[in-house]
Amino acid sequence: MTDSRERAMSDTVNPSISGRPAGVELARPPPSQPEPMLRNEPQPATTGVAVALAPRTAMCADGSRLEYFVSETQGPVLVLINALGLGLLTLRGLIEHFSKSYRVICWKPRGTYGPVRTLRNQVEDLDLILANEGVSRCRMVTWCSGAKVGIEFFRRRPIASSLVLMNGAYKSIPGLEQHETPFEQTMLKLCEMVVQRPALASTMMNSMRALLTGVVPGRKDAVSPLDGVAGGRELKAAIVEPFSSMESTTHYSHQVIDYLSHDIAPSLAGVDVPVLLLAGQNDQISAAGMSKAIAARLPKADYAELPSGTHYGVYEKPELVTALIDRFFQAQAASP
């Protein structure tokens, strides 16, 4: 990254902009099956998103239906890849901002409320959506567990001119174990317990909710890390949604094990387009140090860290996040 770009990014974030410094046996996830539109399966909610999003449906080869949303904007394509099991709430600020100038494509990843879908299946869903929309070139923005989906898709079809990886979860990269968080390790163990003993799903639901929100059942004095966030109650409800039933908890556990166990390093080696890695200084879920280490492995990477930012910086500080992404995109447009 050039000195001028480093100065530009550091105007609004910490001056920690990276150059390029030097055994449990698990049950196999249930096979991916056609995912019917179950009556009680939560659908991607557009409530609260103050832009028009057109619902679309792609028919899969197995007969299942893949639902997604597209903004009614005429412009270049921007693909937003969300975290497993979550709806559009966390990305609301990005959708509202970028829909002004981009044709935004977004969806709720499948597999938590219907048959389990692996990381490979998530990549296949993305491929199908873009084929259905006739997209041959785009920009991609990912959040949390959307990171590996975007990177693996780029390996399959390198049609993204640039990537933005926000608070990415990259666990299981050899040599970067020191950057894995206690949250990732604990979540993986909880999910392994659920998969090995499905009867524990009901009990583990509360543990997983507490791990995500800091709210301990029966403890009125417990302090949640989300208490100081504007709209924190709304956010809490959104992030614990995958643990709304024993079935969803079990499905999500299979997905988390598959995702966190996947080594993304071989696919990272093929990412040769500009990449912006955004991290939060206080992210306890996906450590900023991991994103910075990933940036060091990429030939065209910029790194920016949100001061006091948590894992949910995209929800807490959408104006700052969108400004950083805008600046990154503008820098690419200005490059020869």
Backbone hydrogen bonds in HBPLUS format (Angstrom, degrees):
<---DONOR---> <-ACCEPTOR-->    atom                        ^
c    i                          cat <-CA-CA->   ^        H-A-AA   ^      H-
h    n   atom  resd res      DA  || num        DHA   H-A  angle D-A-AA Bond
n    s   type  num  typ     dist DA aas  dist angle  dist       angle   num
A0006-GLU N   A0002-THR O   3.07 MM   4  6.33 152.4  2.14 146.5 154.7     1
A0007-ARG N   A0003-ASP O   2.94 MM   4  6.23 157.3  1.99 152.9 158.4     2
A0008-ALA N   A0004-SER O   2.99 MM   4  6.18 157.8  2.04 144.7 151.0     3
A0009-MET N   A0005-ARG O   3.03 MM   4  6.20 164.3  2.06 149.9 152.9     4
A0010-SER N   A0006-GLU O   3.05 MM   4  6.15 153.3  2.12 144.4 152.0     5
A0011-ASP N   A0008-ALA O   3.35 MM   3  5.57 161.2  2.39 103.9 109.4     6
A0012-THR N   A0009-MET O   3.40 MM   3  6.32 160.1  2.44 122.0 123.9     7
A0038-LEU N   A0036-PRO O   2.95 MM   2  5.62 117.9  2.34 111.9  94.9     8
A0041-GLU N   A0038-LEU O   3.16 MM   3  5.12 167.5  2.18 107.0 110.0     9
A0049-VAL N   A0046-THR O   2.96 MM   3  5.49 165.2  1.98 140.1 141.7    10
A0054-ALA N   A0070-VAL O   2.75 MM  16  5.20 164.0  1.78 153.6 148.8    11
A0070-VAL N   A0054-ALA O   3.01 MM  16  5.20 150.5  2.10 135.9 145.1    12
A0056-ARG N   A0068-TYR O   2.80 MM  12  5.34 164.1  1.83 158.6 156.6    13
A0068-TYR N   A0056-ARG O   3.04 MM  12  5.34 159.8  2.08 140.4 144.3    14
A0058-ALA N   A0066-LEU O   2.83 MM   8  5.06 162.3  1.86 143.8 149.6    15
A0066-LEU N   A0058-ALA O   2.86 MM   8  5.06 166.2  1.88 156.0 159.7    16
A0060-CYS N   A0064-SER O   2.92 MM   4  5.33 174.0  1.92 166.8 165.7    17
A0063-GLY N   A0060-CYS O   2.97 MM   3  5.32 162.4  2.00 114.8 118.7    18
A0069-PHE N   A0106-CYS O   2.77 MM  37  5.35 166.1  1.79 173.6 172.4    19
A0106-CYS N   A0069-PHE O   3.00 MM  37  5.35 161.7  2.04 146.4 151.7    20
A0071-SER N   A0104-VAL O   2.90 MM  33  5.21 153.8  1.97 144.5 152.8    21
A0103-ARG N   A0076-PRO O   2.81 MM  27  5.91 165.2  1.83 148.0 153.2    22
A0139-ARG N   A0077-VAL O   3.01 MM  62  6.39 151.0  2.10 147.4 156.0    23
A0078-LEU N   A0103-ARG O   3.09 MM  25  6.02 162.5  2.13 129.8 133.0    24
A0105-ILE N   A0078-LEU O   2.98 MM  27  6.33 155.5  2.04 155.3 159.0    25
A0079-VAL N   A0139-ARG O   2.83 MM  60  6.21 168.8  1.85 163.5 164.8    26
A0141-VAL N   A0079-VAL O   2.85 MM  62  6.16 163.0  1.87 171.7 173.3    27
A0080-LEU N   A0105-ILE O   2.97 MM  25  6.19 173.7  1.97 172.4 172.9    28
A0081-ILE N   A0141-VAL O   2.85 MM  60  6.23 163.6  1.88 155.5 161.1    29
A0143-TRP N   A0081-ILE O   3.09 MM  62  6.48 144.5  2.23 172.3 176.9    30
A0086-LEU N   A0083-ALA O   3.39 MM   3  5.89 169.1  2.41 132.4 132.3    31
A0091-LEU N   A0088-LEU O   3.08 MM   3  5.44 131.5  2.32 108.7 121.7    32
A0092-ARG N   A0089-LEU O   3.05 MM   3  5.09 166.3  2.07 112.5 114.9    33
A0094-LEU N   A0091-LEU O   3.07 MM   3  5.37 119.0  2.46 105.6 120.2    34
A0095-ILE N   A0091-LEU O   2.96 MM   4  6.22 163.7  1.99 161.4 166.7    35
A0096-GLU N   A0092-ARG O   2.96 MM   4  6.16 170.0  1.97 159.8 161.6    36
A0097-HIS N   A0093-GLY O   3.08 MM   4  6.12 154.6  2.14 139.8 146.9    37
A0098-PHE N   A0094-LEU O   2.87 MM   4  5.86 167.1  1.89 156.2 158.8    38
A0099-SER N   A0095-ILE O   3.06 MM   4  5.76 140.5  2.22 139.6 148.0    39
A0100-LYS N   A0097-HIS O   3.30 MM   3  6.00 164.7  2.33 114.4 119.0    40
A0101-SER N   A0098-PHE O   3.17 MM   3  5.73 151.2  2.26 112.2 118.7    41
A0102-TYR N   A0098-PHE O   2.79 MM   4  5.61 141.3  1.94 158.7 171.5    42
A0121-ASN N   A0118-THR O   3.03 MM   3  4.99 113.4  2.49  93.0 109.0    43
A0122-GLN N   A0118-THR O   2.92 MM   4  6.32 147.6  2.02 148.4 157.9    44
A0123-VAL N   A0119-LEU O   3.03 MM   4  6.37 154.1  2.10 151.4 157.8    45
A0124-GLU N   A0120-ARG O   2.98 MM   4  6.29 152.7  2.05 145.5 153.5    46
A0125-ASP N   A0121-ASN O   2.88 MM   4  6.19 148.1  1.98 145.6 154.3    47
A0126-LEU N   A0122-GLN O   3.04 MM   4  6.35 159.6  2.09 147.3 151.9    48
A0127-ASP N   A0123-VAL O   2.93 MM   4  6.19 159.3  1.98 149.4 155.4    49
A0128-LEU N   A0124-GLU O   2.92 MM   4  6.15 156.0  1.98 146.8 152.9    50
A0129-ILE N   A0125-ASP O   2.92 MM   4  6.20 160.5  1.96 153.8 158.8    51
A0130-LEU N   A0126-LEU O   3.08 MM   4  6.30 171.3  2.09 156.5 157.8    52
A0131-ALA N   A0127-ASP O   2.98 MM   4  6.13 152.8  2.06 144.9 153.1    53
A0132-ASN N   A0128-LEU O   2.82 MM   4  5.96 153.5  1.89 147.7 155.4    54
A0133-GLU N   A0129-ILE O   3.01 MM   4  6.29 137.4  2.19 142.5 153.9    55
A0135-VAL N   A0130-LEU O   2.89 MM   5  5.13 166.2  1.91 155.2 154.9    56
A0134-GLY N   A0131-ALA O   3.13 MM   3  4.95 154.5  2.19  97.3 105.1    57
A0138-CYS N   A0159-ILE O   3.28 MM  21  6.45 150.7  2.37 142.9 142.3    58
A0161-SER N   A0138-CYS O   2.86 MM  23  6.18 157.4  1.91 167.9 175.1    59
A0140-MET N   A0162-SER O   3.22 MM  22  6.54 167.6  2.24 154.4 158.2    60
A0164-VAL N   A0140-MET O   2.84 MM  24  6.23 141.1  1.99 146.7 159.0    61
A0142-THR N   A0164-VAL O   2.80 MM  22  6.16 164.7  1.82 166.3 170.4    62
A0166-MET N   A0142-THR O   2.87 MM  24  5.90 166.9  1.89 144.0 147.1    63
A0146-GLY N   A0143-TRP O   2.87 MM   3  5.16 159.6  1.91 129.5 132.5    64
A0144-CYS N   A0166-MET O   2.99 MM  22  6.41 148.6  2.09 162.6 172.6    65
A0147-ALA N   A0144-CYS O   3.14 MM   3  6.04 172.1  2.15 124.2 126.6    66
A0169-ALA N   A0144-CYS O   3.31 MM  25  5.31 150.7  2.40 115.1 110.3    67
A0150-GLY N   A0146-GLY O   2.98 MM   4  6.25 162.3  2.02 156.7 160.4    68
A0151-ILE N   A0147-ALA O   2.99 MM   4  6.25 162.5  2.02 155.2 160.3    69
A0152-GLU N   A0148-LYS O   2.88 MM   4  5.90 164.1  1.90 144.9 149.8    70
A0153-PHE N   A0149-VAL O   2.90 MM   4  6.02 151.3  1.99 145.0 153.5    71
A0154-PHE N   A0150-GLY O   2.99 MM   4  6.17 154.8  2.05 142.6 149.3    72
A0155-ARG N   A0151-ILE O   3.09 MM   4  6.42 146.7  2.20 142.7 151.5    73
A0156-ARG N   A0152-GLU O   3.15 MM   4  6.45 146.8  2.27 139.8 148.2    74
A0156-ARG N   A0153-PHE O   2.96 MM   3  5.00 118.2  2.36  96.0 111.8    75
A0157-ARG N   A0153-PHE O   2.67 MM   4  5.89 172.7  1.67 167.9 169.3    76
A0159-ILE N   A0157-ARG O   2.73 MM   2  5.65 135.7  1.93 112.3  97.9    77
A0163-LEU N   A0274-PRO O   3.05 MM 111  6.54 157.0  2.10 153.1 160.5    78
A0276-LEU N   A0163-LEU O   2.90 MM 113  6.38 155.8  1.96 152.3 159.8    79
A0165-LEU N   A0276-LEU O   2.83 MM 111  6.22 160.3  1.87 161.1 167.9    80
A0278-LEU N   A0165-LEU O   2.99 MM 113  6.19 157.4  2.04 138.3 145.5    81
A0167-ASN N   A0278-LEU O   2.80 MM 111  6.04 165.4  1.82 154.8 159.5    82
A0176-LEU N   A0173-ILE O   3.05 MM   3  5.67 162.2  2.08 144.5 145.4    83
A0179-HIS N   A0176-LEU O   3.02 MM   3  5.73 163.5  2.05 121.0 126.2    84
A0180-GLU N   A0177-GLU O   3.06 MM   3  5.39 166.4  2.08 113.3 117.6    85
A0185-GLN N   A0181-THR O   3.14 MM   4  6.49 163.2  2.17 153.8 158.1    86
A0186-THR N   A0182-PRO O   2.81 MM   4  5.93 160.8  1.85 151.2 156.6    87
A0187-MET N   A0183-PHE O   2.79 MM   4  5.90 169.7  1.80 158.8 162.1    88
A0188-LEU N   A0184-GLU O   2.99 MM   4  6.07 158.0  2.04 143.2 149.3    89
A0189-LYS N   A0185-GLN O   3.12 MM   4  6.35 155.9  2.19 141.0 147.1    90
A0190-LEU N   A0186-THR O   2.94 MM   4  6.22 161.6  1.97 155.9 160.7    91
A0191-CYS N   A0187-MET O   2.93 MM   4  6.13 161.2  1.96 150.8 156.0    92
A0192-GLU N   A0188-LEU O   2.90 MM   4  6.12 152.2  1.98 146.5 154.5    93
A0193-MET N   A0189-LYS O   3.01 MM   4  6.27 151.5  2.10 146.1 153.3    94
A0194-VAL N   A0190-LEU O   3.08 MM   4  6.42 154.2  2.14 147.4 154.0    95
A0195-VAL N   A0191-CYS O   2.98 MM   4  6.23 160.3  2.02 151.0 156.0    96
A0196-GLN N   A0192-GLU O   2.92 MM   4  6.05 158.7  1.96 148.1 154.0    97
A0197-ARG N   A0193-MET O   2.86 MM   4  5.86 149.8  1.95 143.2 151.9    98
A0200-LEU N   A0197-ARG O   2.80 MM   3  5.74 168.9  1.82 134.0 137.9    99
A0201-ALA N   A0198-PRO O   2.99 MM   3  5.46 167.6  2.01 118.2 121.8   100
A0203-THR N   A0200-LEU O   3.01 MM   3  5.29 112.4  2.48 105.6 121.4   101
A0204-MET N   A0200-LEU O   2.83 MM   4  5.99 163.8  1.85 164.7 170.4   102
A0205-MET N   A0201-ALA O   3.03 MM   4  6.10 131.6  2.27 143.8 154.1   103
A0208-MET N   A0204-MET O   2.88 MM   4  6.07 160.4  1.92 159.1 163.2   104
A0209-ARG N   A0205-MET O   2.98 MM   4  6.21 156.2  2.04 147.7 154.6   105
A0210-ALA N   A0206-ASN O   2.93 MM   4  6.10 160.4  1.97 146.8 152.1   106
A0211-LEU N   A0207-SER O   2.92 MM   4  6.12 151.2  2.00 142.3 150.5   107
A0212-LEU N   A0208-MET O   3.08 MM   4  6.28 150.9  2.17 145.0 151.4   108
A0213-THR N   A0209-ARG O   2.92 MM   4  6.06 157.8  1.97 153.4 159.6   109
A0214-GLY N   A0210-ALA O   2.70 MM   4  4.83 147.8  1.80 133.7 141.0   110
A0219-ARG N   A0216-VAL O   2.98 MM   3  5.46 157.3  2.03 144.1 143.9   111
A0222-ALA N   A0219-ARG O   3.28 MM   3  5.42 164.9  2.30 105.5 109.8   112
A0227-ASP N   A0224-SER O   3.10 MM   3  5.35 170.6  2.11 114.2 117.0   113
A0229-VAL N   A0226-LEU O   3.09 MM   3  5.29 162.8  2.12 111.6 116.9   114
A0232-GLY N   A0229-VAL O   2.82 MM   3  4.83 128.2  2.09 144.2 133.7   115
A0234-GLU N   A0231-GLY O   3.06 MM   3  5.31 116.6  2.48 104.3 119.1   116
A0235-LEU N   A0231-GLY O   3.00 MM   4  6.32 155.3  2.06 153.1 161.0   117
A0236-LYS N   A0232-GLY O   2.83 MM   4  6.05 159.9  1.87 151.5 156.7   118
A0237-ALA N   A0233-ARG O   3.13 MM   4  6.37 163.7  2.15 148.2 151.5   119
A0238-ALA N   A0234-GLU O   3.20 MM   4  6.44 146.7  2.31 139.3 148.1   120
A0238-ALA N   A0235-LEU O   3.04 MM   3  5.05 118.5  2.43  94.8 110.4   121
A0239-ILE N   A0235-LEU O   2.97 MM   4  6.25 162.2  2.00 161.6 164.7   122
A0240-VAL N   A0236-LYS O   3.19 MM   4  6.30 142.5  2.33 151.0 158.8   123
A0241-GLU N   A0238-ALA O   3.32 MM   3  5.37 160.1  2.36 102.7 108.2   124
A0243-PHE N   A0240-VAL O   2.90 MM   3  5.54 156.4  1.95 121.4 129.2   125
A0244-SER N   A0241-GLU O   3.14 MM   3  5.34 128.5  2.42 130.7 124.2   126
A0249-THR N   A0245-SER O   2.95 MM   4  6.05 158.4  2.00 146.9 153.6   127
A0250-THR N   A0246-MET O   2.96 MM   4  6.11 156.2  2.02 145.4 151.4   128
A0251-HIS N   A0247-GLU O   2.94 MM   4  6.20 167.0  1.96 154.4 158.0   129
A0252-TYR N   A0248-SER O   2.82 MM   4  5.89 165.9  1.84 149.7 154.3   130
A0253-SER N   A0249-THR O   2.96 MM   4  6.04 150.6  2.04 140.2 148.3   131
A0254-HIS N   A0250-THR O   3.16 MM   4  6.49 156.1  2.22 149.1 153.9   132
A0255-GLN N   A0251-HIS O   3.08 MM   4  6.44 156.9  2.13 148.4 155.0   133
A0256-VAL N   A0252-TYR O   2.82 MM   4  6.10 160.1  1.86 156.6 161.6   134
A0257-ILE N   A0253-SER O   3.05 MM   4  6.23 166.8  2.07 151.7 154.7   135
A0258-ASP N   A0254-HIS O   3.09 MM   4  6.26 166.8  2.10 149.1 152.9   136
A0259-TYR N   A0255-GLN O   2.86 MM   4  6.04 159.4  1.90 150.5 156.8   137
A0260-LEU N   A0256-VAL O   2.78 MM   4  5.85 170.5  1.79 160.8 161.7   138
A0261-SER N   A0257-ILE O   3.09 MM   4  5.89 143.5  2.22 141.0 149.4   139
A0262-HIS N   A0259-TYR O   3.13 MM   3  5.48 159.5  2.17 111.5 117.9   140
A0267-SER N   A0264-ILE O   3.06 MM   3  5.56 125.1  2.37 113.3 126.6   141
A0268-LEU N   A0264-ILE O   3.01 MM   4  6.24 149.4  2.10 153.2 162.5   142
A0269-ALA N   A0265-ALA O   3.26 MM   4  6.50 146.9  2.37 152.5 159.0   143
A0270-GLY N   A0267-SER O   3.10 MM   3  5.56 154.1  2.17 109.9 117.3   144
A0271-VAL N   A0268-LEU O   3.03 MM   3  5.37 170.5  2.04 117.2 120.2   145
A0275-VAL N   A0300-LYS O   2.92 MM  25  6.16 157.6  1.97 147.5 149.0   146
A0302-ASP N   A0275-VAL O   2.78 MM  27  6.21 153.8  1.85 160.9 169.9   147
A0277-LEU N   A0302-ASP O   2.86 MM  25  6.19 167.0  1.88 155.7 158.9   148
A0304-ALA N   A0277-LEU O   2.98 MM  27  6.37 160.1  2.02 164.2 166.1   149
A0279-ALA N   A0304-ALA O   2.99 MM  25  6.43 151.8  2.07 154.2 162.9   150
A0306-LEU N   A0279-ALA O   2.82 MM  27  6.25 165.4  1.84 157.6 158.1   151
A0283-ASP N   A0280-GLY O   3.15 MM   3  4.99 164.2  2.17 113.4 111.1   152
A0281-GLN N   A0306-LEU O   3.05 MM  25  5.81 169.6  2.06 153.1 152.7   153
A0282-ASN N   A0309-GLY O   2.68 MM  27  5.39 144.5  1.80 147.2 158.4   154
A0290-MET N   A0287-ALA O   3.10 MM   3  5.44 136.7  2.30 103.8 114.5   155
A0292-LYS N   A0288-ALA O   2.98 MM   4  6.26 159.4  2.02 155.1 161.4   156
A0293-ALA N   A0289-GLY O   2.97 MM   4  6.10 149.0  2.07 137.9 146.1   157
A0294-ILE N   A0290-MET O   2.90 MM   4  6.20 149.7  2.00 149.0 157.7   158
A0295-ALA N   A0291-SER O   2.94 MM   4  6.21 157.2  1.99 147.4 153.3   159
A0296-ALA N   A0292-LYS O   3.14 MM   4  6.43 144.0  2.28 139.0 148.0   160
A0297-ARG N   A0294-ILE O   2.91 MM   3  5.25 147.2  2.02 107.6 117.9   161
A0298-LEU N   A0295-ALA O   3.20 MM   3  5.36 156.7  2.26 105.1 112.1   162
A0309-GLY N   A0306-LEU O   2.94 MM   3  4.88 160.2  1.98 124.8 123.2   163
A0315-TYR N   A0312-TYR O   2.91 MM   3  5.38 142.4  2.06 111.5 122.1   164
A0316-GLU N   A0312-TYR O   2.85 MM   4  6.11 161.1  1.89 153.5 160.0   165
A0317-LYS N   A0313-GLY O   2.78 MM   4  5.37 166.0  1.80 142.4 147.3   166
A0321-VAL N   A0317-LYS O   3.05 MM   4  6.28 169.5  2.06 160.2 163.6   167
A0322-THR N   A0318-PRO O   2.87 MM   4  5.90 167.4  1.88 148.7 152.5   168
A0323-ALA N   A0319-GLU O   3.03 MM   4  6.07 148.7  2.13 138.2 147.0   169
A0324-LEU N   A0320-LEU O   3.04 MM   4  6.28 155.5  2.10 148.9 154.6   170
A0325-ILE N   A0321-VAL O   3.02 MM   4  6.31 158.8  2.07 149.9 155.9   171
A0326-ASP N   A0322-THR O   2.82 MM   4  5.93 160.9  1.85 147.2 153.0   172
A0327-ARG N   A0323-ALA O   2.98 MM   4  6.13 161.2  2.01 144.9 149.9   173
A0328-PHE N   A0324-LEU O   3.01 MM   4  6.22 153.0  2.08 142.8 150.2   174
A0329-PHE N   A0325-ILE O   2.89 MM   4  6.17 164.8  1.91 157.3 160.4   175
A0330-GLN N   A0326-ASP O   2.86 MM   4  6.06 160.1  1.89 153.4 159.4   176
A0331-ALA N   A0327-ARG O   2.98 MM   4  6.15 148.7  2.08 141.6 149.8   177
A0332-GLN N   A0328-PHE O   3.14 MM   4  6.50 146.4  2.26 144.2 152.9   178
A0332-GLN N   A0329-PHE O   3.12 MM   3  5.15 120.4  2.49  93.4 108.0   179
A0333-ALA N   A0329-PHE O   3.01 MM   4  6.35 154.1  2.08 148.6 155.8   180
A0334-ALA N   A0330-GLN O   2.99 MM   4  6.20 142.9  2.13 143.8 153.5   181
A0335-SER N   A0332-GLN O   3.24 MM   3  5.19 145.4  2.36  95.7 105.6   182
